[in-house]
Amino acid sequence: MSKVTPDSLEPGMKTAKPVVNTSGMVLLGENTELTPELIDRIRNMDVDSVYVQGSSKPPVPIETLLADLDNRFGLVRDALYMDIIKNAIRKHVEGLYE
């Protein structure tokens, strides 16, 4: 589940929680597939954020994250277990961008 702004919504996404405006009025129920019309309605109805199913891609380019990962593990490059941890994190990051 990811929390996204109305500007980041795309057709085909499904709501993970009911969509409510700042007054607390429920606009859409949970598990609703978003269409362009519903997205326009959400954007015009004073909604701060929407919880959608699945995970969203991070706002940072993958190259930046992987370079940062290499820098963080640079001092422990020769430690076997740290390399295993680094590779697990790398696979996780790469999975976020698939």
ZAVEXPA-980560 format. One record per residue: residue in three letters; residue number from 1; x negated, y, z negated of N, C-alpha, C, O in turn. Coordinates in nm, 4 decimals, padded with zeros to 6 digits, always signed. Example, Ala and Ser with C-alpha at 12.3 -4.5 7.8 and 13.67 -1.06 7.14 Angstrom:
# ZAVEXPA-980560
{'Ala',1,{-01.3190,-00.5690,-00.7800},{-01.2300,-00.4500,-00.7800},{-01.3200,-00.3300,-00.7800},{-01.4236,-00.3319,-00.8465}}
{'Ser',2,{-01.2850,-00.2250,-00.7080},{-01.3670,-00.1060,-00.7140},{-01.2900,+00.0030,-00.7870},{-01.3409,+00.1138,-00.8039}}
END
This chain:
# ZAVEXPA-980560
{'Met',1,{-00.0847,-00.1170,+00.0000},{+00.0000,+00.0000,+00.0000},{-00.0894,+00.1234,+00.0000},{-00.1871,+00.1320,-00.0744}}
{'Ser',2,{-00.0535,+00.2175,+00.0845},{-00.1296,+00.3413,+00.0941},{-00.0354,+00.4599,+00.0781},{+00.0805,+00.4548,+00.1195}}
{'Lys',3,{-00.0856,+00.5644,+00.0189},{-00.0101,+00.6887,+00.0050},{-00.0617,+00.7845,+00.1114},{-00.1801,+00.8184,+00.1121}}
{'Val',4,{+00.0264,+00.8286,+00.2017},{-00.0151,+00.9149,+00.3115},{+00.0726,+01.0398,+00.3164},{+00.1848,+01.0408,+00.2659}}
{'Thr',5,{+00.0194,+01.1440,+00.3777},{+00.0963,+01.2662,+00.3963},{+00.1897,+01.2478,+00.5161},{+00.1640,+01.1637,+00.6022}}
{'Pro',6,{+00.2969,+01.3254,+00.5219},{+00.3878,+01.3147,+00.6365},{+00.3179,+01.3377,+00.7704},{+00.3582,+01.2791,+00.8709}}
{'Asp',7,{+00.2156,+01.4205,+00.7743},{+00.1430,+01.4449,+00.8991},{+00.0664,+01.3220,+00.9477},{+00.0329,+01.3126,+01.0658}}
{'Ser',8,{+00.0387,+01.2278,+00.8575},{-00.0373,+01.1075,+00.8940},{+00.0514,+00.9899,+00.9328},{+00.0004,+00.8841,+00.9697}}
{'Leu',9,{+00.1824,+01.0064,+00.9253},{+00.2737,+00.8965,+00.9571},{+00.2729,+00.8678,+01.1067},{+00.2585,+00.9580,+01.1891}}
{'Glu',10,{+00.2887,+00.7392,+01.1397},{+00.2925,+00.6954,+01.2786},{+00.4090,+00.5994,+01.2971},{+00.4429,+00.5246,+01.2054}}
{'Pro',11,{+00.4708,+00.6008,+01.4152},{+00.5789,+00.5051,+01.4425},{+00.5308,+00.3613,+01.4221},{+00.4180,+00.3263,+01.4569}}
{'Gly',12,{+00.6180,+00.2799,+01.3657},{+00.5843,+00.1399,+01.3397},{+00.5419,+00.1135,+01.1970},{+00.5482,-00.0007,+01.1514}}
{'Met',13,{+00.4986,+00.2165,+01.1246},{+00.4641,+00.1978,+00.9838},{+00.5913,+00.1626,+00.9074},{+00.7012,+00.2002,+00.9482}}
{'Lys',14,{+00.5759,+00.0899,+00.7958},{+00.6897,+00.0551,+00.7110},{+00.6684,+00.1137,+00.5723},{+00.5573,+00.1138,+00.5195}}
{'Thr',15,{+00.7766,+00.1633,+00.5148},{+00.7683,+00.2223,+00.3817},{+00.7471,+00.1120,+00.2780},{+00.8055,+00.0041,+00.2876}}
{'Ala',16,{+00.6633,+00.1407,+00.1795},{+00.6368,+00.0456,+00.0715},{+00.7203,+00.0780,-00.0518},{+00.7419,-00.0082,-00.1371}}
{'Lys',17,{+00.7667,+00.2009,-00.0610},{+00.8537,+00.2478,-00.1696},{+00.9581,+00.3392,-00.1064},{+00.9388,+00.3869,+00.0054}}
{'Pro',18,{+01.0687,+00.3642,-00.1770},{+01.1650,+00.4598,-00.1228},{+01.0994,+00.5967,-00.1016},{+01.0134,+00.6389,-00.1789}}
{'Val',19,{+01.1424,+00.6643,+00.0048},{+01.0902,+00.7971,+00.0358},{+01.1827,+00.8990,-00.0305},{+01.3032,+00.9003,-00.0053}}
{'Val',20,{+01.1251,+00.9845,-00.1159},{+01.2037,+01.0863,-00.1853},{+01.1451,+01.2242,-00.1584},{+01.0245,+01.2393,-00.1388}}
{'Asn',21,{+01.2323,+01.3242,-00.1577},{+01.1817,+01.4607,-00.1411},{+01.1445,+01.5170,-00.2775},{+01.1563,+01.4476,-00.3784}}
{'Thr',22,{+01.1000,+01.6413,-00.2814},{+01.0533,+01.6998,-00.4074},{+01.1650,+01.7169,-00.5094},{+01.1373,+01.7353,-00.6279}}
{'Ser',23,{+01.2902,+01.7114,-00.4662},{+01.4044,+01.7197,-00.5582},{+01.4426,+01.5833,-00.6133},{+01.5275,+01.5741,-00.7019}}
{'Gly',24,{+01.3813,+01.4775,-00.5622},{+01.4107,+01.3429,-00.6091},{+01.5171,+01.2707,-00.5282},{+01.5534,+01.1579,-00.5614}}
{'Met',25,{+01.5680,+01.3336,-00.4222},{+01.6697,+01.2702,-00.3393},{+01.6045,+01.1628,-00.2517},{+01.5037,+01.1882,-00.1858}}
{'Val',26,{+01.6629,+01.0432,-00.2519},{+01.6108,+00.9329,-00.1715},{+01.6520,+00.9549,-00.0262},{+01.7704,+00.9683,+00.0049}}
{'Leu',27,{+01.5527,+00.9585,+00.0618},{+01.5769,+00.9802,+00.2043},{+01.5767,+00.8493,+00.2829},{+01.6562,+00.8305,+00.3750}}
{'Leu',28,{+01.4871,+00.7603,+00.2454},{+01.4756,+00.6300,+00.3128},{+01.4468,+00.5231,+00.2083},{+01.3819,+00.5494,+00.1070}}
{'Gly',29,{+01.4952,+00.4041,+00.2337},{+01.4698,+00.2938,+00.1424},{+01.3358,+00.2271,+00.1675},{+01.2664,+00.2552,+00.2651}}
{'Glu',30,{+01.3027,+00.1390,+00.0769},{+01.1804,+00.0593,+00.0896},{+01.1924,-00.0336,+00.2106},{+01.3019,-00.0787,+00.2441}}
{'Asn',31,{+01.0799,-00.0620,+00.2757},{+01.0711,-00.1557,+00.3880},{+01.1406,-00.1035,+00.5139},{+01.1860,-00.1826,+00.5966}}
{'Thr',32,{+01.1492,+00.0280,+00.5288},{+01.2072,+00.0886,+00.6483},{+01.0979,+00.1119,+00.7514},{+00.9949,+00.1718,+00.7205}}
{'Glu',33,{+01.1197,+00.0649,+00.8740},{+01.0227,+00.0901,+00.9801},{+01.0427,+00.2315,+01.0335},{+01.1540,+00.2720,+01.0672}}
{'Leu',34,{+00.9326,+00.3053,+01.0401},{+00.9407,+00.4455,+01.0800},{+00.9450,+00.4604,+01.2320},{+00.8688,+00.3974,+01.3054}}
{'Thr',35,{+01.0358,+00.5448,+01.2754},{+01.0483,+00.5795,+01.4172},{+01.0079,+00.7260,+01.4314},{+00.9973,+00.7961,+01.3307}}
{'Pro',36,{+00.9854,+00.7734,+01.5520},{+00.9530,+00.9156,+01.5684},{+01.0600,+01.0078,+01.5085},{+01.0273,+01.1124,+01.4524}}
{'Glu',37,{+01.1867,+00.9693,+01.5201},{+01.2951,+01.0505,+01.4647},{+01.2895,+01.0551,+01.3120},{+01.3063,+01.1613,+01.2521}}
{'Leu',38,{+01.2657,+00.9392,+01.2493},{+01.2566,+00.9364,+01.1030},{+01.1355,+01.0150,+01.0539},{+01.1423,+01.0822,+00.9510}}
{'Ile',39,{+01.0262,+01.0065,+01.1266},{+00.9060,+01.0820,+01.0882},{+00.9338,+01.2314,+01.0953},{+00.8928,+01.3055,+01.0060}}
{'Asp',40,{+01.0021,+01.2769,+01.1990},{+01.0396,+01.4186,+01.2090},{+01.1283,+01.4592,+01.0917},{+01.1107,+01.5671,+01.0350}}
{'Arg',41,{+01.2232,+01.3734,+01.0550},{+01.3125,+01.4025,+00.9429},{+01.2330,+01.4144,+00.8123},{+01.2567,+01.5048,+00.7323}}
{'Ile',42,{+01.1393,+01.3227,+00.7921},{+01.0559,+01.3264,+00.6706},{+00.9765,+01.4566,+00.6652},{+00.9675,+01.5200,+00.5601}}
{'Arg',43,{+00.9196,+01.4958,+00.7774},{+00.8389,+01.6181,+00.7824},{+00.9220,+01.7428,+00.7565},{+00.8697,+01.8426,+00.7070}}
{'Asn',44,{+01.0501,+01.7386,+00.7892},{+01.1376,+01.8548,+00.7707},{+01.2140,+01.8546,+00.6388},{+01.2881,+01.9488,+00.6105}}
{'Met',45,{+01.1970,+01.7495,+00.5569},{+01.2764,+01.7362,+00.4352},{+01.1973,+01.7559,+00.3064},{+01.2369,+01.7039,+00.2021}}
{'Asp',46,{+01.0885,+01.8281,+00.3108},{+01.0144,+01.8635,+00.1894},{+00.9636,+01.7402,+00.1139},{+00.9848,+01.7262,-00.0065}}
{'Val',47,{+00.8957,+01.6509,+00.1878},{+00.8369,+01.5302,+00.1294},{+00.6865,+01.5508,+00.1184},{+00.6209,+01.5866,+00.2162}}
{'Asp',48,{+00.6317,+01.5281,-00.0010},{+00.4879,+01.5464,-00.0225},{+00.4050,+01.4315,+00.0328},{+00.3016,+01.4533,+00.0960}}
{'Ser',49,{+00.4510,+01.3083,+00.0084},{+00.3753,+01.1913,+00.0527},{+00.4691,+01.0723,+00.0658},{+00.5805,+01.0721,+00.0135}}
{'Val',50,{+00.4206,+00.9707,+00.1375},{+00.4987,+00.8498,+00.1623},{+00.4080,+00.7297,+00.1362},{+00.2933,+00.7262,+00.1807}}
{'Tyr',51,{+00.4608,+00.6323,+00.0639},{+00.3879,+00.5069,+00.0448},{+00.4232,+00.4140,+00.1597},{+00.5404,+00.3846,+00.1830}}
{'Val',52,{+00.3203,+00.3675,+00.2323},{+00.3420,+00.2771,+00.3446},{+00.2739,+00.1431,+00.3181},{+00.1769,+00.1346,+00.2427}}
{'Gln',53,{+00.3265,+00.0394,+00.3814},{+00.2712,-00.0941,+00.3646},{+00.1377,-00.1045,+00.4354},{+00.1123,-00.0351,+00.5339}}
{'Gly',54,{+00.0530,-00.1916,+00.3842},{-00.0789,-00.2112,+00.4435},{-00.1756,-00.1060,+00.3941},{-00.1425,-00.0227,+00.3098}}
{'Ser',55,{-00.2942,-00.1117,+00.4478},{-00.3951,-00.0139,+00.4099},{-00.4224,+00.0767,+00.5284},{-00.4098,+00.0365,+00.6441}}
{'Ser',56,{-00.4594,+00.1972,+00.4977},{-00.4904,+00.2911,+00.6046},{-00.6407,+00.3037,+00.6205},{-00.7174,+00.2725,+00.5294}}
{'Lys',57,{-00.6810,+00.3497,+00.7372},{-00.8233,+00.3707,+00.7608},{-00.8692,+00.4920,+00.6803},{-00.8002,+00.5938,+00.6756}}
{'Pro',58,{-00.9838,+00.4809,+00.6183},{-01.0370,+00.5950,+00.5443},{-01.0624,+00.7140,+00.6371},{-01.0866,+00.6958,+00.7564}}
{'Pro',59,{-01.0570,+00.8359,+00.5823},{-01.0772,+00.9544,+00.6658},{-01.2224,+00.9764,+00.7076},{-01.2506,+01.0681,+00.7848}}
{'Val',60,{-01.3141,+00.8949,+00.6587},{-01.4569,+00.9096,+00.6881},{-01.4945,+00.8102,+00.7987},{-01.4490,+00.6958,+00.7952}}
{'Pro',61,{-01.5756,+00.8503,+00.8958},{-01.6186,+00.7562,+01.0001},{-01.6934,+00.6369,+00.9404},{-01.7643,+00.6511,+00.8407}}
{'Ile',62,{-01.6776,+00.5212,+01.0008},{-01.7401,+00.3991,+00.9497},{-01.8924,+00.4122,+00.9452},{-01.9566,+00.3596,+00.8543}}
{'Glu',63,{-01.9501,+00.4821,+01.0431},{-02.0952,+00.4980,+01.0458},{-02.1450,+00.5717,+00.9207},{-02.2507,+00.5394,+00.8665}}
{'Thr',64,{-02.0690,+00.6689,+00.8767},{-02.1061,+00.7443,+00.7563},{-02.1011,+00.6543,+00.6332},{-02.1916,+00.6572,+00.5498}}
{'Leu',65,{-01.9951,+00.5745,+00.6224},{-01.9823,+00.4851,+00.5068},{-02.0927,+00.3807,+00.5036},{-02.1482,+00.3521,+00.3975}}
{'Leu',66,{-02.1253,+00.3230,+00.6201},{-02.2292,+00.2204,+00.6237},{-02.3674,+00.2789,+00.5957},{-02.4503,+00.2140,+00.5320}}
{'Ala',67,{-02.3927,+00.4010,+00.6427},{-02.5202,+00.4673,+00.6124},{-02.5299,+00.4962,+00.4630},{-02.6359,+00.4788,+00.4029}}
{'Asp',68,{-02.4201,+00.5400,+00.4036},{-02.4180,+00.5661,+00.2596},{-02.4413,+00.4369,+00.1814},{-02.5112,+00.4367,+00.0800}}
{'Leu',69,{-02.3826,+00.3278,+00.2288},{-02.4026,+00.1979,+00.1647},{-02.5504,+00.1580,+00.1685},{-02.6053,+00.1128,+00.0680}}
{'Asp',70,{-02.6139,+00.1745,+00.2834},{-02.7567,+00.1436,+00.2951},{-02.8403,+00.2295,+00.2007},{-02.9341,+00.1799,+00.1383}}
{'Asn',71,{-02.8070,+00.3572,+00.1901},{-02.8805,+00.4469,+00.0996},{-02.8642,+00.4051,-00.0456},{-02.9610,+00.4045,-00.1216}}
{'Arg',72,{-02.7434,+00.3705,-00.0838},{-02.7172,+00.3332,-00.2235},{-02.7900,+00.2054,-00.2642},{-02.8313,+00.1910,-00.3793}}
{'Phe',73,{-02.8055,+00.1140,-00.1711},{-02.8712,-00.0128,-00.2022},{-03.0192,-00.0115,-00.1626},{-03.0856,-00.1149,-00.1705}}
{'Gly',74,{-03.0707,+00.1016,-00.1210},{-03.2087,+00.1110,-00.0754},{-03.3118,+00.0752,-00.1806},{-03.4132,+00.0135,-00.1481}}
{'Leu',75,{-03.2890,+00.1118,-00.3051},{-03.3872,+00.0861,-00.4114},{-03.3886,-00.0593,-00.4584},{-03.4840,-00.1036,-00.5224}}
{'Val',76,{-03.2830,-00.1326,-00.4265},{-03.2755,-00.2729,-00.4712},{-03.2747,-00.3671,-00.3507},{-03.2148,-00.4746,-00.3546}}
{'Arg',77,{-03.3405,-00.3258,-00.2466},{-03.3431,-00.3990,-00.1199},{-03.3927,-00.5422,-00.1353},{-03.3452,-00.6311,-00.0646}}
{'Asp',78,{-03.4860,-00.5666,-00.2250},{-03.5469,-00.6989,-00.2381},{-03.4759,-00.7888,-00.3388},{-03.5136,-00.9050,-00.3542}}
{'Ala',79,{-03.3752,-00.7383,-00.4067},{-03.3026,-00.8191,-00.5054},{-03.1968,-00.9040,-00.4347},{-03.1070,-00.8504,-00.3697}}
{'Leu',80,{-03.2074,-01.0351,-00.4475},{-03.1209,-01.1292,-00.3766},{-02.9732,-01.1023,-00.4039},{-02.8937,-01.0913,-00.3105}}
{'Tyr',81,{-02.9365,-01.0919,-00.5303},{-02.7952,-01.0759,-00.5637},{-02.7409,-00.9407,-00.5181},{-02.6233,-00.9299,-00.4833}}
{'Met',82,{-02.8235,-00.8400,-00.5179},{-02.7782,-00.7088,-00.4716},{-02.7511,-00.7127,-00.3217},{-02.6611,-00.6442,-00.2732}}
{'Asp',83,{-02.8276,-00.7914,-00.2488},{-02.8054,-00.8055,-00.1048},{-02.6717,-00.8756,-00.0778},{-02.6005,-00.8408,+00.0164}}
{'Ile',84,{-02.6391,-00.9732,-00.1603},{-02.5103,-01.0428,-00.1472},{-02.3957,-00.9453,-00.1722},{-02.2967,-00.9444,-00.0990}}
{'Ile',85,{-02.4098,-00.8637,-00.2758},{-02.3071,-00.7640,-00.3074},{-02.2947,-00.6627,-00.1943},{-02.1839,-00.6279,-00.1534}}
{'Lys',86,{-02.4069,-00.6160,-00.1444},{-02.4057,-00.5182,-00.0354},{-02.3357,-00.5748,+00.0880},{-02.2562,-00.5053,+00.1513}}
{'Asn',87,{-02.3644,-00.6996,+00.1225},{-02.3004,-00.7609,+00.2392},{-02.1504,-00.7783,+00.2191},{-02.0733,-00.7637,+00.3139}}
{'Ala',88,{-02.1086,-00.8091,+00.0976},{-01.9658,-00.8211,+00.0692},{-01.8968,-00.6854,+00.0853},{-01.7871,-00.6776,+00.1405}}
{'Ile',89,{-01.9602,-00.5806,+00.0378},{-01.9037,-00.4464,+00.0517},{-01.9002,-00.4065,+00.1988},{-01.8026,-00.3471,+00.2445}}
{'Arg',90,{-02.0048,-00.4383,+00.2723},{-02.0095,-00.4066,+00.4159},{-01.8930,-00.4734,+00.4888},{-01.8265,-00.4090,+00.5700}}
{'Lys',91,{-01.8671,-00.6022,+00.4609},{-01.7556,-00.6721,+00.5249},{-01.6229,-00.6062,+00.4900},{-01.5349,-00.5928,+00.5749}}
{'His',92,{-01.6094,-00.5649,+00.3636},{-01.4860,-00.4981,+00.3216},{-01.4666,-00.3672,+00.3981},{-01.3575,-00.3402,+00.4483}}
{'Val',93,{-01.5710,-00.2868,+00.4070},{-01.5633,-00.1580,+00.4775},{-01.5296,-00.1817,+00.6244},{-01.4443,-00.1128,+00.6804}}
{'Glu',94,{-01.5954,-00.2777,+00.6864},{-01.5668,-00.3065,+00.8272},{-01.4218,-00.3517,+00.8467},{-01.3596,-00.3209,+00.9484}}
{'Gly',95,{-01.3692,-00.4243,+00.7494},{-01.2301,-00.4677,+00.7555},{-01.1310,-00.3523,+00.7467},{-01.0208,-00.3604,+00.8010}}
{'Leu',96,{-01.1697,-00.2460,+00.6791},{-01.0819,-00.1295,+00.6697},{-01.0625,-00.0606,+00.8041},{-00.9635,+00.0097,+00.8245}}
{'Tyr',97,{-01.1560,-00.0806,+00.8947},{-01.1519,-00.0116,+01.0245},{-01.1017,-00.1012,+01.1377},{-01.1017,-00.0584,+01.2531}}
{'Glu',98,{-01.0594,-00.2227,+01.1085},{-01.0089,-00.3116,+01.2145},{-00.8675,-00.2753,+01.2513},{-00.8081,-00.3388,+01.3384}}
END
